[in-house]
Structure formats: C-alpha cells, structure tokens
Amino acid sequence: MSTMQTPSQDIADLIARCALRDRAAFRSLYERTSAKLFGVVLRILKDRSEAEEAIQEVYVKVWQRADRYVAGSTSPISWLVAVARNHSLDILRARRPQADDIDVALEVPDSGPSPERAAEDSDERGRIEHCLGTLEPDRADAVRGAYLDGYSYEELASRYAVPLNTMRTWLRRSLLKLKDCLTA
C-alpha cells in the first residue's frame, strides 16, 4: 500500500536529502522551487540581473543550511522563501551607504523652508483658504479637486454630474474669483 505525499512533503524530503548532500535531490529542489523563489527575490531587488545572481546565492545557502530545516516546524516552501527574502534584504542593506560620522549630518543643509518662509506660506495658505470659502461649496471642492488633488476635468464633471464644458466654466470662473480675492 503506497501513501501519496503532498507537494509540501515532497519538498521537505528534498531538503532533507540535500542535508545529506544528495545532488540529484538538490537539482530537483531547484527545478521545483526556483521560479517561486526567483519571483520573491525579483520583487524585493527590482533588478532582473541582480535577482538572477542572488537566486544562485540563495541556493548555495539552501545547500549549506539544509540541515537546519526542521520538518513540521514550518512549511518547507516558507523556509525557502525566508532564506530568499533574508538574502535579498541583506543585498538591499549592503546597497545603502554607511554613515561616516555623525558630524557629517551637521554639514547637510536643511532643505526645509526658513522660519520666515514657513510663516509666509502659512499666511498665504490662510488667504487661499479664506478665498476658497467665498466660493460656492461645490465650486471650491472642484477647484481643490482639480488643482490640489489632481483630478481631471472629466473626472470632476462626472463627480458633480455636469457636462464637461460646464466644469471648465466652473473652474475658469472660480479661478478668476480667487485671483480677484487674493489681489484685493
């Protein structure tokens, strides 16, 4: 009487045989799992040639560490994915330049606005909000949608159930009112 093994049990057996240095088992493990692990590595590294190199290194680690897999504690594919994921993350970490010294941070210019500029921006924002408040609510929302949220005229026309030319007119007239309000 033969018992059928699940694919998960098959992979666990292949890993166990790799721990015993069975090259045929390793070849079979590679053939059965490399596509999935390559997908994991590629998704993390986002560079095909780097992922191709990394997947080879992952399988070297699998060969070297196969004896560390404990069947039953986790699924074999999860263990393989963890090896691939961790190796890929190590590559990403190695890409980052190491900070030389904390004093270097003191030399980095602050790209934010100066306190004076921040105050001016705040005043200007307040004036714009005040002027938007003078518009009809749907017109003010359409202006925000078009110029702050990036909606197209077509999307706004659909949202407010008006013809496209009507939306264009709303926005043009609203901008003229805003201009008058801001220059007053």
C-alpha positions as CSV (number, residue, x, y, z in Angstrom):
1,M,0.0,0.0,0.0
2,S,1.6,3.3,-1.1
3,T,0.8,6.6,0.5
4,M,0.8,9.7,-1.6
5,Q,2.9,12.6,-0.4
6,T,1.8,16.2,-0.7
7,P,3.9,18.6,-2.7
8,S,4.9,20.1,0.7
9,Q,6.1,16.8,1.9
10,D,8.0,16.2,-1.3
11,I,9.9,19.5,-0.9
12,A,10.6,18.7,2.8
13,D,12.0,15.3,1.7
14,L,14.2,17.0,-1.0
15,I,15.5,19.5,1.6
16,A,16.3,16.5,4.0
17,R,18.1,14.8,1.2
18,C,20.1,18.0,0.4
19,A,21.2,17.9,4.0
20,L,22.7,14.5,3.2
21,R,24.5,16.1,0.2
22,D,22.3,14.4,-2.4
23,R,23.0,16.3,-5.6
24,A,20.0,14.8,-7.5
25,A,17.7,16.0,-4.7
26,F,19.2,19.4,-4.9
27,R,18.7,19.6,-8.7
28,S,15.1,18.5,-8.2
29,L,14.5,21.0,-5.4
30,Y,15.9,23.8,-7.7
31,E,13.7,22.8,-10.6
32,R,10.6,22.7,-8.4
33,T,11.1,25.9,-6.4
34,S,13.4,28.3,-8.3
35,A,10.6,30.0,-10.2
36,K,8.8,30.9,-7.0
37,L,12.0,32.0,-5.1
38,F,13.1,34.0,-8.1
39,G,9.8,35.9,-8.0
40,V,10.4,36.7,-4.3
41,V,13.9,37.9,-5.0
42,L,13.0,39.9,-8.0
43,R,10.1,41.6,-6.2
44,I,12.5,42.7,-3.5
45,L,15.5,43.7,-5.6
46,K,13.6,45.1,-8.6
47,D,16.5,44.3,-10.9
48,R,16.5,41.2,-13.0
49,S,20.2,40.7,-13.4
50,E,20.8,41.3,-9.7
51,A,18.0,38.9,-8.9
52,E,19.5,36.2,-11.2
53,E,22.8,36.4,-9.4
54,A,21.1,36.5,-6.0
55,I,18.9,33.4,-6.7
56,Q,22.1,31.4,-7.2
57,E,23.5,32.6,-3.9
58,V,20.2,31.7,-2.3
59,Y,20.5,28.1,-3.5
60,V,24.1,28.0,-2.2
61,K,22.7,28.9,1.2
62,V,20.0,26.3,0.9
63,W,22.6,23.7,0.1
64,Q,24.8,24.8,3.1
65,R,21.9,25.1,5.5
66,A,19.6,22.3,4.5
67,D,20.4,20.5,7.8
68,R,18.9,23.5,9.7
69,Y,15.4,22.9,8.3
70,V,13.2,21.2,10.8
71,A,10.3,19.4,9.1
72,G,7.0,20.1,10.7
73,S,8.0,23.4,12.4
74,T,7.3,25.4,9.3
75,S,6.3,24.6,5.7
76,P,9.3,23.9,3.5
77,I,8.4,26.5,1.0
78,S,8.1,29.1,3.8
79,W,11.6,28.2,4.9
80,L,12.9,28.5,1.4
81,V,11.1,31.8,0.9
82,A,12.6,33.1,4.2
83,V,16.1,32.2,3.0
84,A,15.5,34.0,-0.3
85,R,13.8,37.0,1.4
86,N,16.5,37.4,4.0
87,H,19.3,37.2,1.4
88,S,17.6,39.8,-0.7
89,L,17.2,42.1,2.2
90,D,20.9,41.7,3.0
91,I,21.7,42.8,-0.5
92,L,19.4,45.9,-0.1
93,R,21.1,46.8,3.1
94,A,24.5,46.4,1.5
95,R,23.4,48.9,-1.2
96,R,22.9,51.7,1.4
97,P,26.0,53.8,2.0
98,Q,27.2,53.7,5.6
99,A,27.2,56.9,7.5
100,D,30.8,58.0,8.0
101,D,30.3,60.2,11.0
102,I,27.6,62.0,12.9
103,D,29.4,65.3,12.3
104,V,28.7,64.9,8.6
105,A,25.0,65.3,9.4
106,L,25.7,68.8,10.7
107,E,27.0,69.8,7.3
108,V,23.9,68.7,5.4
109,P,21.9,71.8,4.5
110,D,18.3,72.0,5.7
111,S,16.1,71.8,2.6
112,G,13.0,73.0,4.5
113,P,11.8,76.5,4.4
114,S,13.3,79.1,6.7
115,P,11.1,80.1,9.7
116,E,10.2,83.3,7.9
117,R,9.3,81.5,4.7
118,A,7.2,79.0,6.7
119,A,5.3,81.9,8.3
120,E,4.7,83.5,4.9
121,D,3.5,80.2,3.5
122,S,1.1,79.8,6.4
123,D,-0.3,83.3,5.8
124,E,-0.7,82.6,2.1
125,R,-2.4,79.3,2.8
126,G,-4.8,81.1,5.1
127,R,-5.6,83.7,2.5
128,I,-6.2,81.0,-0.1
129,E,-8.5,79.0,2.2
130,H,-10.4,82.3,3.0
131,C,-10.8,83.0,-0.7
132,L,-11.9,79.4,-1.4
133,G,-14.5,79.9,1.4
134,T,-16.1,82.8,-0.7
135,L,-16.9,80.4,-3.5
136,E,-19.9,78.1,-3.6
137,P,-19.0,74.9,-1.8
138,D,-19.2,72.6,-4.9
139,R,-17.1,75.1,-6.9
140,A,-14.5,75.3,-4.1
141,D,-14.4,71.5,-3.9
142,A,-14.0,71.3,-7.7
143,V,-11.1,73.7,-7.6
144,R,-9.4,71.7,-4.8
145,G,-10.0,68.5,-6.8
146,A,-8.5,69.9,-9.9
147,Y,-5.6,71.8,-8.6
148,L,-4.7,70.1,-5.3
149,D,-5.8,66.5,-5.8
150,G,-5.0,66.2,-9.5
151,Y,-8.4,65.1,-10.8
152,S,-9.1,65.7,-14.5
153,Y,-11.8,67.9,-15.7
154,E,-13.6,64.7,-17.0
155,E,-13.4,63.1,-13.5
156,L,-14.8,66.2,-11.9
157,A,-17.6,66.6,-14.4
158,S,-18.6,63.0,-13.7
159,R,-18.4,63.5,-9.9
160,Y,-20.6,66.6,-10.0
161,A,-22.9,65.2,-12.8
162,V,-22.4,68.2,-15.1
163,P,-21.3,68.4,-18.7
164,L,-17.5,68.8,-19.3
165,N,-17.8,72.3,-20.6
166,T,-19.8,73.3,-17.5
167,M,-17.0,72.0,-15.4
168,R,-14.5,74.0,-17.4
169,T,-16.6,77.1,-16.9
170,W,-16.9,76.5,-13.2
171,L,-13.2,76.2,-12.8
172,R,-12.3,79.2,-15.0
173,R,-14.8,81.5,-13.2
174,S,-13.7,80.2,-9.8
175,L,-10.1,80.9,-10.6
176,L,-11.0,84.4,-11.7
177,K,-12.8,85.0,-8.4
178,L,-9.9,83.6,-6.4
179,K,-7.5,85.8,-8.3
180,D,-9.7,88.9,-7.5
181,C,-9.9,87.8,-3.9
182,L,-6.2,87.3,-3.5
183,T,-5.2,90.5,-5.1
184,A,-7.7,92.6,-3.1
